[in-house]
Amino acid sequence: MPSDPAHFYSRTRAARKVIVVDLGFLGDTVHLVPALWDLKAAYAAASLDVLTTPVGAQVLQLAPCVDRAWAIEMQRERRTLRQQWRTVRALRQERFDVAFNFSGADRTVFMTALSGARWRVAHPGGRQHFWNRWLIQNWIPRQDPNEIVFEQRRQMLAACGVPIGGARFDLHVEEASLSWAATVVPPQAIHLSLNSAKPTREWPLEHHLAMLRKLWVRYPELVIVASTGSQERERQRLHEFAELLKDGRLQILPENLTIPQLAAVLLRCRLHLGPDSGVLHLAVALDVPTVSFFREQGAYQSFMPRGARHRVISVPCHCVDHRDAPCERLGQAECFARIEPARVVELVTEQIERAWRPA
């Protein structure tokens, strides 16, 4: 039932069941939340569900606007056709009226169609196939790729005629996680994330070592708490760092933190320091000040934190858009090695001093 997408909301505003198909992980799901709040307000009489990943489902535990998160496994070594089909069958039994797809990626396009929703709309973010319009009839024009991601998604809703207000995250961390975090995170600590999903987004370990040693000259009592993701590479990198540093002021948090636990940790910290990663975006959504590193590659600006509470160091990437670039083969970005530890210390100091000023 193709139609002018600008009238999509006016034709579907009486919907009783709405689903968003977005198979993102930590950072992508965080950037989805403001659009979910807009949808919940626009379809006030409807339930709002999200089809996501297991990590995404944990993120959405923090978003009161979501009625139900359906988790579907995306990790190749864990997913099974049986599990995915069981989820699809359960979705179809829900008889959704409306489905929104913000990515247009191949897998999400098929999942949106398989949801059984009568009205479906998507943003063309993936590859173009002749079957795309057979599966999803309504497509929104591409949004500005340099706009921050959560705003791109909200502007897609506006292009559908959905009324949007001010962007909001309004994440809620339950008391159990807050109480647990109080037992493991000292007051006024800094949260450190060494790792990202790709090694080429990471600052060298030796630079982190030099930075902390310089920072402790200024703030001898400062405690650094560090967390890591579930990947073995990331865990080994953090433990290697701790062995090199050999300083009790670095405290490694327990492995396998849940997302609500990680959020509670961040809320107890005065600052988050780390590369472009899901943890960074969670910190920004929780209004925790940040200092972060970005390579100027692709649409990097769409993920860069904005506002006075955030400081970003971005570096030109000479191998941008080259698949066989040396950095990709070596798993280390030479451009990041040019970021001097002293520069990072100054930005961290600026953020610390800002936080200490009386209101």
N, C-alpha and C positions, 0 to 999 in steps of 0.2 A: 504494500500500500504506500507507494512513494508519494511524497508531498513536499511542500516548501518547509524546510527545517525550521524556519523562523516561526512557524505556527505550531511546532511540535507540542509545546507546553499547553497552548490553548485547547488543543485537541485531546490532551491526555490528563488534564488537571483533575479529573474525577477518578483517576486510578486509585485502586485500593492496595496494590502490591507493586513495589518498585524494587528493581535489583540493579546494582552496579557491578559490571564484570571488569575486574582490574587485578591481574595476577602479578602484582608487584611484591617486592620484599620490603625491607624496613623503610628506606628513604622514600621510595615511590609511594608507599601506603601513607606515610606521614603527609606527603604533599596532596594526597587525595582528600584528607579530612575536611578542609574548608569547603570544598564542593559538596561534600556529604551534608554539612550543616545547611547549605543553601537548598539542597534537595529536600531535606527534612522539613524545612520551613515552607517550601513551595507545595509539597504534597503532604500537608499537615495531617490529613485523614488516612494516609497510607502507611503501611509498614515499609521500612527501608532495610533491605538486605544487601550484602556484598559478597560476591564470589571472589576469593582471594587465595593466597598461599598460607601455609601454617604460620609463618612469621607475620604476614599481614594480618591474620586473625588475632594474633596477640596484640598487635598495635591497636586494632579496632576495639579491643577490650577497654581501651582508654577513651574511646569516643562515644559518649552517651547517645549521640544521634543515631547510631546504628542499632537496629533491632536484632539482627542476626548476621554473623559472619560465617560463610561456608568455606571451609578450607579444602583446597585441592593441591596435592603434592606436585611440585614442579621439578624437584631434584631428580635427575635422570636415574641415579642409582636407587632411588626410593619409590618412584612413582610406578603404578601398575595400571594397565588398561581396565582391570576389574574395578579398582577403586574409583577411577575417573568416571566410568560408566555408572557406578552406583550413585555417585554424587549427581550426575546429570539426570538420572531417573528421578531422584528425590526432588531436584529442582523443578522438573516438569510437573510433578504432582502439586507443586505450590500454585501453579497457574498465575504466573506474574503477568501484570498488565503492561509494564513498561520496563525496558532495559537500556541502560546507558553504558557506553564503552568509550573510554577516554584515550585509549592507545592505538586502536586499529591494528594491533599486531595479529599475525595469522591465527595463533591459538585462541586469542580472546575473541576474534571475529567468529570462529566456529562455536566457541562456548556461548557467546551471546545468542547465536541462532538456536543452539540446542537448549537454551533456557526455556524456550517455548513462549517467551513474552510476545504479545501481539504487536506492540509498538516497540521499535528498536532504532537507536540512533548511535552514531559513532563518529570519531574524529580520525581522519586518515593519517595516522602516524606510522603505519607499517608499509609493507610492500603492496603494490597495486595488482589485483587479480581480477579476472573477469567475473569471478563468482562473488566478489565482495558485495555487489549491489543485489545479488540474489538472496544473500544471507541477511544483510542489513540494508533496509531500503532508504534510510535517511542518513546523510553524511554532512557533517558540518565543515565549512571551509577551514583550511589549516590556520592555526593560530601562530602568532609571532614566536619563533623558536627561541628568541632571546629574552622573552618575558619569563619571569620566575614560574616554575612548573605549576605550583598550586593556583596561580592566577590564570595560566593558560586553561586549566580545567574549568575554572569559574567562568571565563570568557566563552568557553564552549557552551556552557549552560545558558549564558546570556544570549548567544546566537540561536539557541532553541526557544527563546522567549521566556526562559525561566527567570523570575525576578531574583536578583542577588543583592545582598547587603554588603556590609563590611566583612572582610575576610576574618575568620576566627578559627582557632584550633580548639581551645577549651578542652584540653585533655584532662581527664580525671584519673588520678592514681589512687587505688583503694588503700585503706588504712593498713592492711596486713603488709603490703610492700613497703609503705612508708616506715612502719615500725621496724621491719627487718633492716632497712637501709640505715636506720639510726644506730644499729648495733655494729655496723661494719665501716661506716664512713665518718671520719672525724669532722667536726664543724670547720667550715672555711677551707676545705680541701679543694684541690684542682683535679678535675677528671682528665686523664690522658688516654687518647686512643692512638696507638701506633699504626694501626692497619686500616686498609681499605679492601674492597673486593678485588682490586687489581694492584699488584706490586708497583706498577708505574705511577700510582697516585700517592705513593708513600715517601715521606722524608727519610733520609738515611739514618740508621741507628746511631752512628757516631755523632751526627748533628744533634740528635735528641740528648745524648749523653752530655755533650758540651753545653747545651742549652740549660739542662737541669742544674749542672754544677755552677754555672754562672747565676742562675736564678736563686739558688740556695745561699749564695754569698749575700744577696740582698734580703732574703727571707729565710733565715736558717731554720725556722720552725715549720715551714710550709710542708704539708703532707700532700703527696701525689697519689691518687688512686687510679689504677689502670685496669681496663677491661679488654677482653678480646672476643672475637666471634667464635663460631664453632669449627671453622676450618683448621685442620692440623697445621698448615703453614703459618697461620696467624698466631696460633698458640705457641708454636716453637719460636717465632720471632719475639714474642713478648718475654718468654722465659730466657732467651738468649740475652735480651736487653737487661733483664734483672741481674743475670750473672755478671755481665760486664759492669754494671753500675755498682752493685754491692753496697747498697745504702738502704737502711731501714725506713727512711722517709718515703720510699716507694712501696706502696702496698698493692699487691695484685689481688683483684677481686675474684671471688669464686667463678669457676667456669660454668657455662650453661645457664647464665642468668636468663630469666624470663624478661620479656620486654617491659612488663610493669615493674619488675625489680630494677632494671636498668634505668627506667624513667625516675624511679624513686632515688636512685643513686645520684643522678644528674641534678635533681631538685635540691639535694643537700650540698652541692658543690657551688663554689663561687664562680667557676669558669670551666668551660670545656675546651681542650686543645687537641687538634687532630686534623687529618686530611679530609677530603671530600668523601664522606661515607654516610651510611644510614644513621649512625650515632650522632653525627653532626646535625643532621636535619631534625632528629628527635630533640636534641638540645635546643635548637632554634624554636621549635614548636612549643617547648616548655618555658620559653623566655629566659633561658640560661645564657649569659654572655659567652661568646666563643672567639677563638682565634683559629683560623683554618688555612689550609694550603690548597691551591688549585693550579692545574696546568691549563694554559690557554689553548684548549683543544676542543673542536666541535662547538656545540652550544653550551659551553661550560657556564656561561653567565646565568643560564636558566636554573642552576642549582646553587648559585652563590648566595649566602646569607646577606641580608640587607638591613640597614638601620644602624643607629649609634651604638648598639650593644654588641656589634659584631665587627671583627677585624679580619680581613682576608688578605693573604699574600698570594698573588697570582704571578706566574712566570711564563714568558713566551715559550712555546713548544715548537722547535724547529722540525720535528718529525710529524707535525700535525697531518692527519688524514693519510699517512703512509702505513699500510699494514705491515710491511717488512722493515720498518724502521729499527735501528739498533736498540733503542730503548725497549721496544716490544720483545725483541729476541732475548735481550739480557735480563728483562724483568726489572729494570731499574731506570728511572728517569734522570738523565744527566742534568736537565734543567732544574730539578729540585735540589740537586747538590749545590747549586749556586746560591741558595737561600742561606745566609749566614746566621748561625745561632744567636749572635748578638742582636740581630734585627728582631728575632722572635722574642727574645728576652724583653726588649723594649716594649713590644706590643702587649705581652703578658703583663708587664709592670703597669702599663697604662690602664689595662682592664682591672687589675687588682686595685690600683689607687682610685679608680672611678668608683668601684664598689664600696670602698671604705669611706668615701665622702659622706657626710651627713646629708640627709634629704633636705 
